[in-house]
Amino acid sequence: MQGTGNKAFDIAWVREQFPSLKLQVNGQAAAFLDGPAGTQVPKHVIDAVQNYFLTANANTYGAFPTSRRTNETILSARAAMADFFNCDSSEVVFGQNMTTITFALARAIGRELKTGDEIVVTTLDHDANVAPWRALEEKGVVIRQVDIRESDCTLDLADLKRKITAKTKLVAVGYASNMVGTINPVAEIAKLAHAAGALMFIDAVHYAPHGLIDVKALDCDFLACSPYKFFGPHMGTLYGKREHLERFKPYKVRPATDVSPECWETGTQVQELIAGIAASVDYIAELGRHCDSTAKSRREALRAAYHATHQYETGMLTRLIEGLQTIPGMHIFGITDAKRFDERCSTLSFRMGNHNPTAIATFLGDRGIFTWDGNFYALNLSERLGVEQYGGVLRVGLVHYNTMGEVERLLAALREFAA
Ligand SMILES: Cc1ncc(COP(=O)(O)O)c(C=O)c1O
């Protein structure tokens, strides 16, 4: 729990931090309900990127000031992400995006695997946590896919336990589903993986804007996420336990260092955006201090921020589900029981009768309400739910800069569409 400094969630302050929220569409304020595909950025992040270009723009390890500043920028971003993950700075890797990082990691881990070794993936996951592991089938690695319980779109844990065997070398599970919002019991799954002698890889891309990540408490071996989903720039980051980052060998050019974590960062990094990553973590911490003035360290401030945003997002989610359930032909995928909201985040997908999700998204988009339609690359899930051939689903993503007013606007527009 937080200290005694808790205040009511200051949505006006939050929205002031994000200049793009002022965008208008056809005379209406834009409602950004598209966060799961990428969130808006606070001014702090925009300024950090600009400031890098103005004062530090150079390549690394040169004998002059801008180059030294670039080294410092990267070090301070590693320290920010170390607070974000609750790990050591040397365990933070930057990369182009989660997909690229995961393909590179899978390839490196694959060097040590042999025919008949097994990797466990799930039906609930984004394909970025499936395809990189499936690529190892070329080496004779066997991929075992865990099913879901269709009624509430949660992982079938009995199936997972069956699929983890003595041959399992790695278990790859998402922290939260980017389609239906289910939060998986990843700490429990990490224990099962380790008991079988396997590594645990977590895709936390979708969880990162909604919940505090603690790699120590999860005891995972790797965890990846993408700053552009948590109010930062378009990049990816990876946590890897130091012993693994030092043991596995990434593919790299010969002159580049063999020292971890830099050896995992092939080529020149997008340094201006790395500056933005540190700023996105600092923004969340600033939000935390705004919500709880007793939060001292950056980690404590991050905890306070997620504590406050979780309550705020759950309020909007509750109203959204109640409102959707009154619309004729509505089918919501995933958990709808308010008593189980700790098992889900505020990302929600639905179908309305036989309406094509693209038609609904277009109708909403014309009214300044931004939502996504399709499968969002959660291809296994879209196929499993039988919606892939019908245009997938309509997805609404609520993050902490959204408002109850936007939820009401969405509900009114959907009622209009249904009529
Ligand atoms: C759950 C999840 N995992 C992975 C990814 C891929 O992330 P990136 O775009 O950084 O490669 C996404 C992107 O939408 C996602 O939502």
The ligand as an ORCA input file, in Angstrom:
! r2SCAN-3c Opt
* xyz 0 1
  C       1.306     -8.080    -26.463
  C       2.224     -7.603    -27.536
  N       3.372     -8.238    -27.717
  C       4.249     -7.859    -28.659
  C       3.990     -6.795    -29.492
  C       4.989     -6.402    -30.505
  O       5.671     -5.285    -30.046
  P       6.605     -4.423    -30.996
  O       5.708     -3.582    -31.849
  O       7.434     -3.607    -30.054
  O       7.417     -5.357    -31.804
  C       2.782     -6.102    -29.348
  C       2.451     -4.987    -30.247
  O       1.306     -4.621    -30.410
  C       1.874     -6.507    -28.335
  O       0.722     -5.869    -28.127
*
